[in-house]
């Protein structure tokens, strides 16, 4: 309905992945959070940085609309409304709302399969700071930091992260490791002069770099895929 209401009162199938679940499951990326939900299929050609498509109830990826705080996310050079979720992390994300099934009456033909709305955090209360660092095999490291809070009528919330992995060769019998780097930042800043008016600025930035091979049988040390997206 595009207005706030209880999920149980909607006429559609709704899934909400809240911050509590994100932290309990230790999800790092949006595609990780979506991959275990019923009725959602994720197709990716690599664990890190590979092209990733999302399908709701079997509809083509171009018929699944992806939003961030109600703003459409899409690749302007794409022939449809599909959005590559490969490099989108959960920095500053409060929850993800998924509405499965046709929503074209509200969002147009791009939403025939459904809608995924990524809702970012809003700063509340006293200033808070958080930091995390993780490590794993293949020299894989992830670090992140965040800051949020309120100062009078002004609210702020910002979070950023960096992920880096030496990776492994995707070529058959390859020797050269295919590295991956990913930098994410998300921020939301608001000002509320009174109870009826709120002004805000939303920002999101993703930059990633992935080493590729020359097909399935040969290493290529100079073949890189670079990705950059801002909102």
matplotlib code that plots the C-alpha trace (Angstrom):
import matplotlib.pyplot as plt

x = [0.0, 3.1, 2.1, 3.1, 1.0, 1.3, 2.6, -0.3, -2.8, -1.3, -2.8, 0.6, 3.3, 5.8, 9.2, 11.0, 14.7, 15.4, 18.6, 18.4, 18.3, 21.1, 23.3, 22.3, 23.0, 26.2, 25.2, 27.7, 26.0, 22.5, 22.7, 23.6, 20.6, 18.2, 19.6, 18.0, 14.5, 11.7, 10.6, 13.8, 16.4, 19.9, 22.1, 25.8, 28.9, 31.3, 31.4, 33.0, 32.1, 30.5, 27.5, 24.5, 20.8, 17.7, 14.5, 11.2, 8.8, 10.6, 10.1, 13.0, 15.5, 14.3, 10.9, 12.2, 12.4, 15.2, 14.8, 16.8, 14.7, 12.1, 14.7, 15.2, 18.5, 19.4, 22.2, 21.6, 23.2, 21.1, 18.2, 15.9, 15.4, 17.7, 20.3, 23.5, 23.6, 27.1, 28.9, 26.1, 27.0, 24.7, 26.4, 23.9, 21.0, 18.2, 16.0, 15.1, 11.4, 10.4, 7.0, 6.6, 4.2, 2.9, 3.2, 2.9, -0.2, 2.0, 5.5, 5.1, 6.1, 9.5, 7.8, 5.8, 7.9, 7.9, 9.8, 12.8, 13.2, 16.4, 15.8, 18.8, 19.3, 18.1, 20.2, 18.5, 19.5, 23.0, 26.0, 27.1, 30.2, 30.9, 33.8, 34.3, 37.1, 36.9, 39.4, 39.3, 41.0, 42.6, 43.7, 40.1, 39.6, 36.6, 36.7, 33.9, 33.0, 29.8, 28.5, 25.0, 22.9, 20.8, 21.7, 18.6, 16.5, 19.4, 19.9, 22.8, 23.8, 26.8, 28.7, 31.4, 33.3, 36.1, 36.4, 39.5, 40.4, 43.3, 40.9, 41.8, 42.1, 38.8, 40.6, 41.0, 44.4, 45.1, 48.0, 47.3, 44.8, 41.9, 41.8, 38.7, 38.4, 35.2, 34.5, 31.1, 29.7, 26.1, 24.8, 21.5, 21.2, 18.0, 16.6, 13.2, 12.1, 8.7, 6.5, 5.1, 8.2, 11.5, 14.3, 17.0, 20.0, 20.7, 24.0, 25.4, 28.6, 30.1, 33.4, 34.7, 37.5, 37.6, 40.4, 39.2, 40.7, 40.8, 38.0, 37.8, 41.2, 43.8, 45.0, 45.2, 47.0, 45.9, 42.1, 40.1, 36.5, 35.9, 32.6, 31.4, 27.9, 26.7, 23.4]
y = [0.0, 2.2, 3.4, 1.9, -1.1, -4.4, -7.2, -9.5, -7.0, -6.8, -8.8, -10.0, -12.4, -10.3, -11.2, -8.8, -9.4, -7.1, -6.0, -8.6, -11.4, -9.9, -9.8, -13.3, -14.9, -12.8, -11.8, -9.5, -8.8, -8.3, -11.4, -13.5, -12.2, -13.0, -16.4, -18.4, -16.9, -19.0, -18.0, -16.1, -17.5, -16.1, -16.8, -15.9, -17.0, -16.4, -16.3, -12.8, -10.1, -12.4, -11.2, -11.8, -11.8, -12.2, -13.9, -13.7, -16.6, -17.6, -14.3, -12.9, -10.7, -7.7, -8.1, -7.9, -4.3, -3.4, -0.2, 1.5, 3.7, 3.7, 4.8, 2.5, 0.7, -0.3, -0.3, 2.6, 0.6, -2.5, -3.3, -4.0, -3.0, -5.7, -4.8, -6.7, -7.4, -8.8, -6.0, -4.5, -5.0, -4.5, -1.3, 0.9, -1.3, -1.5, -4.1, -5.6, -5.8, -8.3, -8.3, -11.4, -11.5, -8.9, -5.3, -3.6, -1.5, 0.3, 0.1, -0.6, -3.5, -3.8, -5.3, -8.2, -10.6, -8.5, -5.8, -5.8, -2.6, -2.1, 0.3, 2.1, 3.0, 6.3, 7.7, 7.8, 8.6, 9.4, 9.2, 5.6, 4.2, 0.7, -1.2, -4.8, -6.8, -10.4, -12.7, -16.0, -18.3, -17.2, -14.0, -12.8, -9.8, -7.5, -4.3, -1.8, 1.1, 3.1, 6.2, 7.2, 9.3, 12.5, 16.1, 18.0, 18.1, 16.6, 12.8, 11.0, 7.5, 6.4, 3.2, 1.9, -1.3, -2.8, -6.5, -8.0, -11.5, -13.2, -15.7, -18.7, -19.3, -20.0, -21.4, -25.1, -26.0, -22.3, -21.1, -17.4, -16.4, -14.2, -11.4, -9.3, -5.9, -4.2, -0.8, 0.2, 3.3, 4.2, 7.3, 9.0, 12.5, 14.1, 17.4, 17.6, 21.2, 20.1, 17.0, 17.2, 17.9, 16.1, 16.9, 14.3, 13.3, 9.7, 8.5, 5.1, 4.3, 1.0, 0.4, -3.1, -4.8, -8.5, -10.4, -12.6, -15.4, -15.8, -18.3, -21.5, -22.9, -20.1, -17.6, -13.9, -11.6, -8.4, -9.2, -7.2, -6.3, -2.9, -1.8, 1.5, 2.6, 5.7, 7.0]
z = [0.0, 0.3, 3.7, 7.1, 8.2, 9.9, 7.7, 8.9, 7.5, 4.0, 1.1, -0.1, 1.1, 3.1, 4.6, 6.9, 7.7, 10.7, 12.3, 15.0, 12.5, 10.5, 13.6, 14.8, 11.4, 10.9, 7.4, 5.6, 2.3, 1.1, -1.1, 1.9, 3.8, 0.9, -0.1, 2.8, 2.5, 1.0, -2.5, -3.3, -5.6, -5.9, -8.9, -8.6, -10.6, -7.7, -3.9, -4.0, -6.6, -9.2, -11.1, -8.9, -9.9, -7.6, -8.6, -6.7, -7.3, -10.5, -12.3, -14.4, -12.4, -14.5, -12.9, -9.3, -8.2, -5.8, -3.7, -1.0, 1.2, -1.6, -4.2, -7.2, -7.6, -11.1, -13.7, -16.2, -19.0, -18.4, -20.8, -17.9, -14.2, -12.8, -10.2, -9.5, -5.7, -5.8, -4.0, -1.8, 1.9, 4.9, 6.1, 7.9, 6.9, 9.5, 7.8, 4.4, 3.4, 0.7, -0.9, -3.1, -6.0, -8.5, -7.3, -10.7, -9.7, -7.2, -8.8, -12.5, -14.7, -13.1, -10.0, -11.6, -9.5, -6.3, -4.5, -2.2, -0.2, 1.8, 4.6, 6.2, 9.8, 11.4, 14.2, 17.6, 21.1, 22.4, 20.1, 19.5, 17.8, 16.7, 15.1, 13.9, 12.3, 11.0, 9.4, 7.5, 5.1, 1.8, 3.6, 3.8, 6.1, 6.7, 8.8, 9.5, 11.6, 12.3, 14.1, 14.9, 17.2, 17.7, 18.4, 19.1, 15.9, 13.9, 13.4, 11.8, 11.0, 8.9, 8.5, 6.2, 5.6, 3.6, 2.5, 0.9, 0.0, -1.8, -3.2, -5.3, -9.1, -10.8, -13.8, -14.1, -12.8, -12.4, -10.2, -9.8, -7.0, -8.0, -5.5, -4.5, -2.9, -1.8, -0.2, 1.0, 2.7, 3.7, 5.5, 6.4, 7.9, 8.9, 10.3, 11.9, 12.5, 13.8, 14.2, 10.7, 8.6, 8.2, 5.8, 5.0, 2.9, 2.0, 0.5, -0.6, -2.3, -3.5, -5.2, -5.9, -7.8, -8.8, -10.5, -13.4, -15.5, -19.3, -19.5, -17.5, -18.4, -18.2, -15.6, -16.5, -14.1, -15.9, -16.3, -13.7, -13.3, -11.6, -10.2, -8.9, -7.9, -5.9, -4.7]

ax = plt.figure().add_subplot(projection="3d")
ax.plot(x, y, z, "-o")
ax.set_aspect("equal")
plt.show()
